[in-house]
Amino acid sequence: MVSDGSTLSAQRAELAAAGVRFVAGWATNASNLVHAKTMPLVRFADFVTSGAGMSPVYNGYSLDATIQFTPYYGAVGDLRLRLVPETVRPLGGGLAIGATRAVDQHGNADVCAPRNILERVAAETAAAGFTPLVGHELEFTLVNPDASLIDVPSWTPYGLGPVIGLEGFLDDLVSQSATAGVSLEQVHAEYGAMQVEVSLPPAPPVTAADTVVVAKTVIGRVARKHGMMPSFSPVPIAGGVGNGAHQHFSLSRGGKSIFAEGDGTRGMTAEGEHAIAGVLSALPEAQAVFAGSVLSGTRLAPGLWSGATVCWGTENREASVRFLQGGPANPHGANVEVKIIDPSANPYLASAVILGLAVRGVAGSAVLPPETTDDPSGLDDRARAAAGLTVLPTDQRAVLDTFENSALMDEILGPQAVAALLAVRRHEVEVYGEQDPAERSAALRLAWTV
């Protein structure tokens, strides 16, 4: 939606009154890097209507700042990044940020842009009769500005002590998030030393993914103010605790959740069962989207609560898909958590795949396998096979091959996005795959920091 001139003038005046002097419009890519073009506030209307030029190859930027070309983009051509005015949020210090919509010179949506893909899939989900909501969890590890680790004498997982030790950082984080319009559901010290998790409330899919980018930006600004940097790496410390970026989703039809008040397993409706089955059955095909970086495989292991075992279970933190029932302790209602997602995953693409799989699961009446009610990480290979369970692969080359051969992923994301993701992730494996794990984790510790 492009606002008219009077509306844009009024919004520019409001931003000016809030002290904004320049606006950065962001766009993400297959590597989950965040790019931006910036304009002074006086050009706000131009940023919305005409946009800022961007080469299509931004879709192929890799972690080492090289470009990975595909048959769908190259040195010739141009895109326009049009600022989406309703997403603009002041951050203080004269800066506001907002999402952009990538279009060609004729205003047609760039089919490779992650945000455009999620907009399309969300519209398809609505056309199927569902109202989707997505909630994100973000884990990050605080490190020194030079990416070296912060020496911590002691750390109590989920403890009060770490909160007290970081109270200045956390106070600024909460206040600056509020300034940016980001509601933090929860903030706590995580399991690993200097590891923090924030939870974001459920929202429509595109809005929820936009909020992830804003939240990461706020976290980065506040950490810098306190002499630190946040690492959103899946494995910031080799052999240590990894960072997750779990996504929760719910689907309603006619105002009623398909995951509650039904006659099926755990109170689900038949459509709820089919939706979970759709996601679960395609996890190996979707793994490259959810956990496809060169570091991701070392995070996925039984016993690490990363969801390495392909199964589902109610409040089962070892299951790749965790079901949360509604009730007094869950005010947002019944929902489903996809646990294998890590911070290297583009949040727009990950949400698009989750919704695409869930809707297709309903349409195809996918059969939900039996629930895993015990901890699957304690099973040996024989017991796991007897239970019909598998563990997700950790060889990223194999993960990418499975993704490339998936007609389902091609259908949901489109061949352009599939090609871009394969190009950047295969390049990661070529450049970093043979490095010592400690060297690799250190080299990429700040790769996804905003």
N, C-alpha and C positions, 0 to 999 in steps of 0.2 A: 504494500500500500504506500503510495507516494502522497504526502500531505500537500495541501495547497499552500500558496505563498504566504497568506496571512497566518496560517497555523505555524509554518516554519519560522516566521518572524517572531511570533509570540514565544515559541520555544527557545529561539536564540536569545530573546530578551530575558527569559527565565534563567537560562544558563549563565548569561552575563551577570545577572544579579547574584548568582551563586558563586561568582568569582572565576568562572571558566573563561580561559583565554584561547585554548586550543583543544581540538577533538581528535582522538586517534580511533580510527575504524579498523577493527580486526577481521582477519579471516584465518581459518585453520587449514591444515593440509593432511595428507595421508600419514605423514610422520608424527602428527599431532604437535607440530610446531605452530606457534601463533605469530602470524605476520600482521603488519599494520601499515596504513597510510595515514598521515596526520595533516590536518588543515587548521589554520587559525579560525577562530569562531566566526569572524566576519564572512567566511566562505561556507558557513553551515548549510545554507540552502543549496549551494552548488554541490556540496558533498552528497546531499540526499538525492538530488535530481540528475546530475551529470555523473557524479562519482569521481573517483581517482583511478588513474590508469595502473594496471598491474599485468605483468606478463603471465600468460597461462602456465608457464613453467613453475610458478610458485607451488603448484600442486606436487611437483617432483623434487622439492628441496629435501635433502636428507640430513641426518644428524651432523655430518661433517661439512655442511654448507656447500656440498656439491649438488648439481642438478641431475636427476635421473629421468631421462627422456622416455617417452612412450610413443606409440604411433598416433596418439591423440593430441599431442601438443609439442611445440618446439619453439625455435627462436622467432618464428614469424607469427604475428597475431597480437591481439591485445584484449584484455578484459577490463571492465569497469567495476570497481568496488563501490557500490552505492550504500551510503550510510542508512541504516534502518533507524529512523528517528525515535521510535518508541523504546528502543533499547539503550539509548544514551544515558549514562549515569556519571555524575560528577564524582571525582575521587579526592578533590582537594588539591591545593598547590597549583591551581590554574588548569588542571587536566580533567577532561571527561573522556570516557571511552564508550564505544558502542559497536554492535555487530554490523557487518556489511553483507549485502547480497551481491554475489559475483554474477555479472551478466556480460553478454557480448555487446558489440557496438550497436546492435539493434534492440537491446533490452531483453534478449532471451536468456533465461537462467543457464549458467554454466553447469552442465550435468555432472561435472567432476567435483564441484565444490561440496564439501561435507554438509554444510548447513542447508544448502539447496536440496540435497538428497534426503535429509531428515524431514524437511518441509513436505517433500513429495510423499514419503512413506507415512507421515502423520496424516496427510490428506487421504491416502489410501485406507488407513486404519479407520478414519472417520467415515469414509464411504462404505466400509464394511459394517457400520453400525456401532462402532466402539468409541468410547471416550477414554483416551489413554492419559495416564499420569506417570511421570518418572521422577524418582528421587535419587540424588547422588551422594556418595560418601567419598571424601578425599583424604588420603593419608599422605603425609610428607615428613621428611626428616630434615631437621635444621642442622646446617653445617656452617663452617666459616666462609667468609667471602671468597677465599681462594679455593673453595671446595674441599678443603681438608676437614677432617672430623673434629667435632668439639669434644674436648676431654670432659667427661662427666664422672665424678667420683662414684655416684650411685644413681640408680634409676628404678623406681618402683612402677612396674607396668600398671596402667590405669590408676596411678597413685595420686594422692594429694600433694606429696612433696614436689613432684615435677611441676604441678600447677603453680605452686607457690614460687618455685624457682623461675618460672616463665611468666609470672603474673603481669609484668609490665608489657611484655609482648602480647599476651592474651588480651589484656585490657584494650590495647590499641587495635588489636585484630577485631574485637567485637565492635568497638566504636566506629572504626573505619569501614567495616562491613555494613553497618547501619547507614553510614553516609552514602555508601554506594548502592543502597537499596537491597542488600543481600541479608536475608534472615538466616541466622545460624541456629539450627535446631539443637545442636550439641557440639561442644568442644571438649576434648579430653586428651590426656597423655596416653599414647598407645604402648604397645608391648616393647618396642625397641627403644634404645637410648636416643633421646632428642626427637622421638617420633610423635607426631601430633595428628589427630584426626578431627575433621569437621564434617558434620552432616547437614545437608541442605534439604529443605522441605520439598514435598512432591509438587510438581507443576506440569503444565503441558510440555510435551517433549522438547520443542525448540526453545522455549523459555528456560526450561531446566538446563539444557546444554549451554545456552548463553550465560546462565548464572555461574556455571562451572568456570568459564573463562574469566568472568568478573572476579569470582572468589579467588582464583589462582593469582590474578593480578594484584588484588588487595593483599593477599598473603605475601607476595613477593615484595611489595612496597613496604609493608610493615616490618618484614624480616630485615630488609636493608637498613631501615631506620634503627634497628636494634643491633646492627653489626653482624647480621647473619644472612644466610641465603637458604631458601627452601628447596630441597631436592624432591622432585616428583618422579624420580627414577623407580622402576619396578624393584630394582635390587641396588640400593645406594651403597651397601656394604657387602662385599662378597662373603657368603657364609652367614650373613646376618639376617635380620628380619626384613622382609620385603614390604613395599608399599602397595596397597590395593586401591582401586577406584570403583568399588562395587556400585551397581545400579539396581535400584528397586523399581518395579513397574506394577501398575494395576490397570485393569481394563473394566469399564462399566458399559452396560447396555441399558438404555432407558433409565438411567439414574441408579441402576443396581449393579453392584460388583459381581463379576462372574466367578470370583474366588470366595464367595460367601453365600450363606443362606440357600445352599443347594442340597441335593440328595447324594452327592458324590463323596469321594474321599475327602476327609477333613472338612466337610461342609462345603466343598466346591460344587459349582454347577458342572454339567457335562462340558460346557464350553471352557470353563476354567481348566478342567483336566486336559482338554485338547490343546489349550494354549501352552501349558507347561510342557506337555509332551512334544509340541512343535519346537520349542526352544531346546529341550534336552536332546532330542534326536539329531539335531544338526550342530551340536557343540563342536565336534571335530572340524567340520567344514568352516565354522565361524571363528575358530580359535585365532586365526591370523588377524582378525579384526579386534578381538577382545584382549589378546595377549600375544601380539605378533612381533614384538621387538626382539633384537638379538639378546636382550637380557631376560626376556619374559620366561623362558623355559626354566631358568634356574630358580624362579619363584614358585613354580608349580610342582609341588611334591606333597605326597600324603603326610599328614601330621603338622602341616604349616597353616592350616585353616585357609588355604588358598583355593579350595574347591577343585582339587586335582582329580578326584574320582567322579566319573560321569554317573550321577545319580541325583535324586531329589529327596528331601526330607524336611519335615517340620522342625524348625529351629535347629537344624543340623548344620553346624558350621564347617564340617568337613565335606559336605555335599556341594557339588558344583552349582546346583540350583537349590536355594533354601526357601522354603515356604513359611510365611508368617501369617498366622491366623489373626482375624480381627478380634477386638475385645477391649475392655477397659484399659489394658496396658498398651494397646496399639491404637491410638486415636485416629490414625490415618486409614485404618481398616486393613483388611487382608491384602497382602501383596506378595510379590515374588522377587527374590534377590538373586541376581546373577553374579556369582562370587569370583569368577576367574578373571574379571576385567581388571587391568592394572593401568597406572597413569600414562603409559605410553600409548594407550588406545585413544583414538579420536572420539570424544564423547558423542558427537553427532552421528558418526558412522556406527558406533556401538549401539546407540538407541535405535537407529534405523534397522539394524539387523535383528535386535530383540523383538521389536514390534512386527517386522516382516515375518519372522519365524512364528510368532504367536498367532498372528492372523491366519497364516497358512496352516498352522496346526489345527485351528478351529475349522477352517474350510475343508480340510481333508480328514476331519475326525480322527486325528492322531491319537493313538492309544497310550495312555499314561502307564509306565511300568510300575511295579510295586514300589512302595515307599521304602527307603532305607532308614531304619529307625535307630540303628547303632552307628558307632564310629567306624567308617569303612577303612580308616587308615591303619587299624589294627589287624586287618586281614592279610594273610600271605597270598601268594599268587594262586594257589590251588583253591583257597576259600573264596577268593575274589571271583575266580572263574565259575565256581559252583553257584555263586550268587548272581551271575550274569553281569558283573560290574567290570568296567575297564578304567584305566588311568590315562589321562590325557598325555600325549607325547610331549617330550621336552626338546626334541631335535627340531630346531626352527626351520631347517630345510624341508623336512617332511611336513611340518605344519603348513608351510607356504605351498608346497605341492598339492596338498589336499584342498586348500583354498582355491588354487588355480583351476583345479578340475571340478569345482562345484558349480553346477548349473544354477543351483539355488542362490548362491552368493551373487552370481552374475545377474540374476533376475532382480534381486532386491536392490543391489547397489548400482548396477549398470556396468558395462564393460570398461568404461573410461576410469571409474573409481577403482575397479579391481586391478586394472593395469598399473595405476599410480601406486597403489598399496604394495603390489608385488615388486615394483621397481625399487621403491625406497627400502623395503624390508630386506630384499635380497642383497642390496648394496650394503646394508648394515652387517649382514652375515659375512660378506666378502671382506669388509674392512676390519671388523672387530671380532669375528667369530673364532679366530685361532688365538686370540690374545689370552694370556693368563686371566682367570676370572677376577682376581683382585685388580689387575691393571684395567680390565674392561669396565668394571664397575666404577673405578675412579675416573676414567676417561669420560664416562657418560653421566656422571653424578648430577650435573646441572643442565643436561641436554634439554630437559622439558621444563626448565624454570622460566617463568615469565618475569 
